[in-house]
Amino acid sequence: MRIYLDNAATTALRPEVIETMTKVMQEQYGNPSSIHADGRAMRAIIEEARKKVAKLIGASIGEIFFTSGGTESNNMAIKCAVRDLGVRRIISSPTEHHCVGHSLESVERQGVVVKMLRVDERGRLDYEHLEELLQNDLSTKTLVSLMHANNEIGTVSDMARISQLCENYGALYHADTVQTMGHFPFDVSKTKIHFLSGGGHKFHGPKGEGFIYINNETQLKPFIDGGGQERNMRGGTENVYGIAGVACALELACEHMEDYRQHIEEVRSYFMEQLLENFEDIRFNGDYDGDYLYTILSVSFPQSAKSDLLLLLLDMAGISASGGSACSSGAEAGSHVLAAIGADPSRKTIRFSFSHFNTKAEVDMVVEKLKTIVEVRKMEAVA
Ligand SMILES: Cc1ncc(COP(=O)(O)O)c(C=O)c1O
């Protein structure tokens, strides 16, 4: 049995989600745009899902648009804000996901000014810098695009503070909440956000399906031209089973959020303790004991003979995790996040990420395996 500790990459589908999706696949096949009964039945599934998602994040039904996931939602927020809302300046950070970073490069080529916030060695944003940038140019329509939690190191941003600053200086706010949706509570009726994104596969829903919340004061033109689906924002026949699966997964994630959080926190702290107890010079990346995403633990191992092969050796030992290094040589691409926080390129970073399916017994097994791979062990642990 393999041990899966790569839940920030994707999560296992919950049985209830499989059941919900299978039921749609087996029982319904109409096109939701058809006006006959088969079409209407499919339309009803989509609208029921929209209602659920909207309620879970404090939005109104008309503010939820289903997309193919986090990447599309983030592309849509940034590119439509530039095209349709007159945004000519975007404030972001160097630790954003590539789908945001590359979207920024794309609008930059169209003349949009992109300003990057300073981040510290834990990946924490410099909010004073944000205020300074907002204050310095009040005449240019500005979008602030900042992720809620970093997918590599788990550092969490203060959404309430960013929202307030955006409000004070008349900027739009896009939050990439792909890693935190279903793991943290959201209420867009209390915290003003213009765009927020979610991808089903990060909270035990299906891959390739997600949504974007677009505040109803924000009017955009279609992102994908077509038959006018998703209230004309995204043409193309909807992935109805995916949509039903996303709503089911989010509902269950929100319902069990506190229990799961407690369990995952326990597994994560136990892992940290075991690593510190058994190995020399273990460090953690990100704001690991401050404002952190509890599903992520980014571990920095000291250089050793086998450290470059750590991820591969873990994989061969039946453990799935993710890599990441500050340099860009070798087979693994360098991590722009580790580079941005100034991580030591000679050390080896492994991101372990958890779900409620993980256990302390699995942590014990991973630590045992690591003992056979990582040479820099504590003397008492070797004995
Ligand atoms: C922070 C963040 N944003 C966006 C994405 C992209 O989401 P998706 O895989 O649903 O396209 C990811 C996926 O890893 C992510 O971690």
The ligand as an SDF file (V2000), in Angstrom:
LIG
                    3D

 16 16  0  0  0  0  0  0  0  0999 V2000
   -2.5170   28.0230   -5.4420 C   0  0  0  0  0  0  0  0  0  0  0  0
   -2.9790   27.3260   -6.6860 C   0  0  0  0  0  0  0  0  0  0  0  0
   -3.6040   28.0340   -7.6310 N   0  0  0  0  0  0  0  0  0  0  0  0
   -4.0440   27.4500   -8.7570 C   0  0  0  0  0  0  0  0  0  0  0  0
   -3.8650   26.1140   -8.9980 C   0  0  0  0  0  0  0  0  0  0  0  0
   -4.3610   25.5030  -10.2690 C   0  0  0  0  0  0  0  0  0  0  0  0
   -5.5280   24.7680  -10.0090 O   0  0  0  0  0  0  0  0  0  0  0  0
   -6.0690   23.6450  -11.0170 P   0  0  0  0  0  0  0  0  0  0  0  0
   -5.1770   22.4730  -10.8680 O   0  0  0  0  0  0  0  0  0  0  0  0
   -7.4710   23.3650  -10.5140 O   0  0  0  0  0  0  0  0  0  0  0  0
   -6.0760   24.2140  -12.3670 O   0  0  0  0  0  0  0  0  0  0  0  0
   -3.1990   25.3370   -8.0390 C   0  0  0  0  0  0  0  0  0  0  0  0
   -2.9350   23.9020   -8.2760 C   0  0  0  0  0  0  0  0  0  0  0  0
   -1.9910   23.3420   -7.7790 O   0  0  0  0  0  0  0  0  0  0  0  0
   -2.7580   25.9650   -6.8440 C   0  0  0  0  0  0  0  0  0  0  0  0
   -2.1220   25.2770   -5.8960 O   0  0  0  0  0  0  0  0  0  0  0  0
  1  2  1  0
  2  3  1  0
  2 15  2  0
  3  4  2  0
  4  5  1  0
  5  6  1  0
  5 12  2  0
  6  7  1  0
  7  8  1  0
  8  9  2  0
  8 10  1  0
  8 11  1  0
 12 13  1  0
 12 15  1  0
 13 14  2  0
 15 16  1  0
M  END
$$$$
